[in-house]
């Protein structure tokens, strides 16, 4: 089978050491530890799955260095980072199951003024590529996706189904847009004039750096003027809203249901956990971590873990919570003290 791997090939690809197993054992699939079969490769990336590892039916398991256990007969490859190593396996089998086949589907609509090489790009049925758009080599445009006028896509971008990249927006190389993403919708800008909300024109763009992935149904608004920027290597989850004129730094992690208001600036390596809310016009420094449901109303220093609403350093919040937990006992002590201080009335003769 063309897509099969031998144990020795896999060890070489992931820079691992074979702890046990035959070098020519054939691996034809991948699966989780509890679902793997006798031809599958799996991995132990978290100790809480060690019980599944001890009972797995996998042919081979990628394990952290120092691990020598597991069922008898299961081949082991030891690496520094099993989760990262397993991604090599995933890429291999994904490439086999979904080969890149260049060409433009007859039911796609590509404007003659668009710039792309049909021999080096793939455009699916229902996709629309408008006049002046530039699509780099190796790009794949999914069904019913729209690439707007004068939009620019770098090399090897993967634009999945029902994505919209609006006019003049710019994507770097190897950008992944999951289904339903909208890049470059108008920013939410209105002025109240004589009792009516008047729309403020949004004439800027969105620019996305290399190696960014954006999750399903996430929206990133175009700038009122200038650019909304997403730094290289940042990973944005499903159902995230990023407002106009935001600047997201390099290698940030923004998790599902986070909302970032307009003109926010995130430094590099900032993490926003689920359901974080950030008010407009604030700056968050490099390496800051916002835990789930943190509400940010003012600028925050980098290198600190924050929580709560409004956001405060996690350590300060833990101290506060410790004091709160002591309150019941403190109340009891105060009551006892009050009772001890009460003067009992003298008894009448």
C-alpha positions in Angstrom: 0.0 0.0 0.0 1.5 3.3 -1.1 0.5 5.2 2.1 1.8 2.5 4.5 4.7 3.4 6.8 7.3 1.0 8.3 8.3 1.5 11.9 11.8 2.5 10.8 10.5 5.1 8.4 8.3 6.6 11.1 11.1 6.7 13.6 13.3 8.6 11.1 10.5 11.1 10.3 9.8 12.0 13.9 13.4 11.8 15.0 12.6 9.1 17.5 14.2 6.0 18.9 12.7 2.6 18.5 12.3 1.2 22.0 10.9 -2.1 20.8 9.3 -3.5 17.6 10.2 -4.9 14.2 11.7 -2.4 11.9 9.5 -3.5 8.9 6.2 -3.6 10.7 3.6 -2.0 8.4 1.5 0.9 9.7 -1.5 1.9 7.5 -3.6 4.2 9.7 -3.7 6.4 12.8 -6.1 6.4 15.8 -6.5 7.3 19.4 -5.2 4.8 21.9 -8.6 3.4 22.8 -9.7 3.1 19.2 -6.5 2.0 17.5 -6.4 -1.4 15.6 -3.5 -3.8 14.9 -2.3 -1.7 11.8 -2.6 1.7 13.4 -0.1 4.1 15.0 -1.1 6.1 18.1 0.6 8.3 20.7 0.8 8.9 24.4 0.7 12.7 24.7 -0.8 13.0 28.2 -0.3 10.9 31.3 -4.0 10.9 32.1 -4.4 8.5 29.1 -1.8 6.1 30.5 -4.5 3.6 31.3 -5.6 3.5 27.7 -2.0 3.1 26.7 -1.7 -0.1 28.8 -4.7 -1.6 27.0 -4.3 -0.3 23.5 -4.5 -2.6 20.4 -2.3 -0.3 18.3 0.5 -1.7 16.3 2.8 1.1 17.4 2.7 4.0 19.9 4.8 7.2 20.0 5.7 7.7 23.6 7.8 10.2 25.7 11.4 9.3 26.3 11.7 7.0 29.3 8.5 5.1 28.7 9.0 1.4 28.2 5.7 -0.1 29.3 2.5 -0.9 27.4 1.1 -4.1 26.1 3.5 -6.8 25.0 3.8 -6.8 21.2 3.1 -3.1 20.8 6.0 -1.3 19.1 7.2 1.9 20.9 9.0 5.0 19.4 10.4 7.4 22.0 10.5 11.1 21.2 10.7 14.4 23.1 7.2 15.5 22.3 4.8 12.8 21.3 1.9 15.2 20.4 4.1 17.1 18.0 5.6 13.9 16.5 2.1 12.5 15.9 1.3 15.5 13.8 3.8 14.1 11.3 1.6 11.0 11.1 -1.5 13.0 10.7 -0.1 15.0 7.9 1.0 11.9 6.1 -2.3 10.1 6.2 -4.3 13.3 5.5 -2.2 14.0 2.4 -2.9 10.5 1.1 -6.6 10.8 1.8 -6.9 14.3 0.4 -4.4 14.8 -2.4 -4.0 18.2 -4.0 -5.4 18.0 -7.5 -5.0 21.3 -9.3 -7.6 22.6 -11.7 -10.7 24.9 -11.9 -14.1 23.2 -11.5 -16.4 24.0 -14.5 -19.0 25.3 -12.0 -16.6 27.7 -10.4 -16.6 31.4 -11.5 -13.2 32.9 -12.1 -13.1 36.4 -13.5 -10.7 36.7 -16.5 -9.0 39.6 -14.7 -8.1 37.3 -11.7 -4.5 36.2 -11.5 -3.9 32.5 -10.8 -2.3 29.5 -12.4 -4.9 26.7 -13.1 -2.1 24.2 -13.1 -1.0 25.1 -9.6 -4.3 26.0 -7.8 -7.5 24.1 -7.1 -10.9 25.9 -7.3 -14.0 23.9 -6.3 -17.5 24.1 -7.6 -19.4 27.3 -6.7 -16.3 29.3 -5.8 -16.1 32.8 -7.1 -12.8 34.6 -7.7 -13.4 38.2 -8.6 -11.6 40.7 -10.9 -8.1 41.6 -9.8 -7.8 38.9 -7.2 -4.4 37.2 -6.9 -4.3 33.6 -5.8 -0.9 32.1 -5.1 0.4 28.7 -6.2 -0.7 25.8 -4.2 -3.9 27.4 -2.9 -7.2 25.5 -2.7 -10.4 27.5 -2.8 -13.3 25.5 -1.3 -16.9 25.2 -2.5 -19.0 28.4 -2.5 -16.1 30.5 -1.2 -15.7 34.1 -2.5 -12.4 35.9 -3.1 -13.2 39.5 -3.5 -11.9 42.1 -6.0 -8.1 42.7 -5.7 -7.8 40.4 -2.7 -4.4 38.8 -2.5 -3.7 35.2 -1.3 -0.1 34.0 -0.7 1.1 30.5 -1.5 -0.4 27.2 -0.2 -3.4 28.8 1.4 -6.3 26.4 2.2 -9.7 28.3 2.0 -12.4 25.9 2.9 -16.2 26.0 2.1 -18.3 29.1 2.3 -15.5 31.5 3.2 -15.5 35.1 2.2 -12.4 37.1 1.7 -13.6 40.6 0.8 -12.0 43.1 -1.5 -8.4 44.2 -1.2 -7.7 42.0 1.9 -4.3 40.3 2.0 -3.4 36.8 3.2 0.1 35.5 3.7 1.4 32.1 2.9 -0.1 28.9 4.3 -3.1 30.6 5.8 -6.0 28.2 6.7 -9.5 29.6 6.8 -12.0 27.0 8.1 -15.6 26.9 6.8 -17.7 30.0 7.2 -14.9 32.5 8.0 -15.5 36.1 6.9 -12.4 38.3 6.4 -13.0 42.0 5.8 -16.6 42.6 6.7 -17.4 46.2 7.5 -16.4 47.3 11.0 -19.2 48.2 13.4 -19.1 51.9 13.2 -22.0 54.4 13.6 -22.5 58.0 14.8 -25.7 59.2 16.3 -26.9 62.2 14.3 -30.2 63.9 14.9 -31.5 60.7 16.6 -30.4 58.4 13.9 -27.5 56.0 13.7 -25.4 57.0 10.6 -23.0 54.4 9.2 -19.3 55.4 9.1 -17.6 54.2 6.0 -15.1 51.3 6.5 -12.5 51.6 3.7 -9.5 49.8 5.2 -8.5 46.1 4.8 -7.5 43.0 6.8 -4.0 41.8 6.5 -3.1 38.3 7.7 0.4 37.0 8.2 2.0 33.7 7.3 0.9 30.4 8.9 -2.3 31.8 10.5 -5.2 29.5 11.0 -8.7 30.9 11.6 -11.6 28.7 12.9 -15.1 28.1 11.6 -17.5 31.0 11.6 -14.9 33.5 12.9 -15.2 37.1 11.7 -12.4 39.7 11.3 -13.6 43.2 10.4 -11.9 45.5 8.0 -10.3 48.7 9.3 -12.2 51.9 9.2 -9.0 53.1 7.4 -5.6 51.5 7.3 -5.4 47.8 8.4 -6.7 45.2 10.8 -3.6 43.1 11.3 -3.3 39.4 12.4 0.4 38.5 13.1 2.1 35.5 11.7 1.6 32.1 13.4 -1.4 33.2 15.4 -4.2 30.6 15.8 -7.8 31.7 16.1 -10.5 29.3 17.2 -14.1 29.0 16.0 -16.7 31.7 16.7 -14.3 34.5 17.5 -15.1 38.2 16.7 -12.2 40.6 16.0 -13.2 44.2 15.5 -11.9 46.9 13.1 -8.4 48.3 13.4 -7.3 45.6 15.8 -3.6 44.5 15.8 -3.1 40.9 16.9 0.6 40.1 17.5 2.6 37.1 16.3 1.8 33.5 17.6 -1.2 34.5 19.7 -3.8 31.9 20.7 -7.4 33.2 20.7 -10.0 30.6 21.8 -13.7 30.2 20.9 -16.3 32.8 21.7 -13.7 35.5 22.5 -14.8 39.0 21.4 -12.2 41.7 20.7 -13.5 45.2 20.3 -12.2 47.7 17.8 -8.6 49.2 18.0 -7.3 46.7 20.5 -3.7 45.8 20.4 -2.4 42.4 21.5 1.3 41.8 21.8 3.1 38.6 20.7 2.3 35.2 22.3 -0.9 36.5 24.0 -3.4 33.8 25.0 -7.1 34.6 25.2 -9.0 31.6 26.7 -12.7 30.9 25.9 -15.3 33.7 26.2 -12.8 36.4 26.9 -14.2 39.9 26.3 -11.9 42.9 25.5 -13.2 46.4 25.4 -12.0 48.8 22.7 -8.8 50.8 22.5 -6.8 48.8 25.1 -3.3 47.3 24.8 -2.3 43.9 26.2 1.4 43.2 26.5 3.5 40.3 25.2 3.0 36.8 26.8 -0.1 37.8 28.8 -2.6 35.1 29.5 -6.3 35.8 29.9 -8.1 32.9 31.5 -11.6 31.9 30.5 -14.3 34.6 30.7 -11.9 37.4 31.7 -13.3 40.8 31.0 -10.7 43.4 30.0 -11.6 47.1 30.4 -8.2 48.7 30.6 -4.7 48.0 29.3 -2.7 45.2 30.8 1.0 44.5 31.3 2.6 41.5 29.5 3.9 38.3 31.1 1.1 38.0 33.7 -1.9 35.6 34.0 -5.1 37.5 34.4 -8.7 36.5 35.4 -12.0 38.0 36.5 -14.1 40.9 35.5 -12.6 43.4 35.4 -9.3 41.6 34.7 -6.8 41.3 37.6 -3.7 39.3 38.1 -4.5 35.7 38.8 -2.3 35.7 42.0 -4.1 38.7 43.4 -7.5 37.0 42.7 -6.4 33.8 44.5 -5.4 35.8 47.5 -8.8 37.5 47.5 -10.6 34.2 47.1 -8.6 32.8 50.1 -9.8 35.7 52.2 -13.4 35.2 51.0 -13.2 31.5 52.0 -12.2 32.6 55.5 -15.2 34.9 56.0 -17.6 32.3 57.5 -15.1 31.5 60.3 -14.4 35.2 60.7 -18.1 35.9 61.2 -18.3 33.1 63.8 -15.4 34.6 65.6 -16.9 38.1 65.6 -20.2 36.7 66.9 -18.4 34.9 69.7 -16.5 38.0 70.6 -19.7 40.1 70.7 -21.3 37.5 72.9 -18.4 37.5 75.3 -18.5 41.3 75.6 -22.1 41.5 76.4 -22.8 42.4 80.1 -25.3 40.2 81.7 -28.0 42.0 83.8 -27.6 41.7 87.6 -30.0 39.3 89.4 -32.4 40.9 91.8 -32.3 39.8 95.4 
